[in-house]
Amino acid sequence: MGRGREPSACAESHPGLVPRGQLMPAAGRTTPALPADDLVLPFRTVKSDVIGRVVRLGTAIDTVLSGHNYPEPVSYALGEALVLTAMLGSALKTQGKFILQTKTDGALDFLVADYVSPGNVRGYANYDKKDAELAKAQGRGDQGALLGSGHVAMTIDPTGDKNTYQGIVAIEREPLVQVAHTYFRQSEQLPTFIRLAVARHYGSAGPRLAPAWRWRA
């Protein structure tokens, strides 16, 4: 990664994204109950030595996406950006901010999501309303076509007087998850597999809340 400048971001944030660390209970102790959503769960397998993270977002992602009320194709793309940002940002070894930003020539020409330690996420998208509504009406789920071609910038902005670092990856009408795979293959040279899933579910976010359609990832 090279040194770069921090892109601007604006939108809602959610303070409830909680990193979860050690899973193995100590002898004689019961395993504590984990919340169903808004958590980051690191893991490591013993025999194959695979390390990874499971990210589940509920209220955190619903607050952002429902607050903006974008057309569904735009919300799905921003939702995936939020999950990817939470996964990568929570892996930082220093306090600060991780920012994912796209600049492309598609109907969804600008998208930004950031993670601020210890667990805030926010996001914003700029799009051509006519093209996005047309994509929704036609049921097109082609995120690559919606984004178009351009670049994705991933920025690490540590707290304090530390250097800001930025990696830039080209995007050619492909989904964000493919861009992330390309980044890890080229920059980190690590075999990497990422799977993202964003959807609206009908249910309650808590015992005192009425059921409603809510975003989850």
Order of alpha helices (4+ residues) and beta strands (2+ residues): beta-beta-beta-beta-alpha-alpha-beta-beta-beta-alpha-alpha-beta-beta-alpha-beta-beta
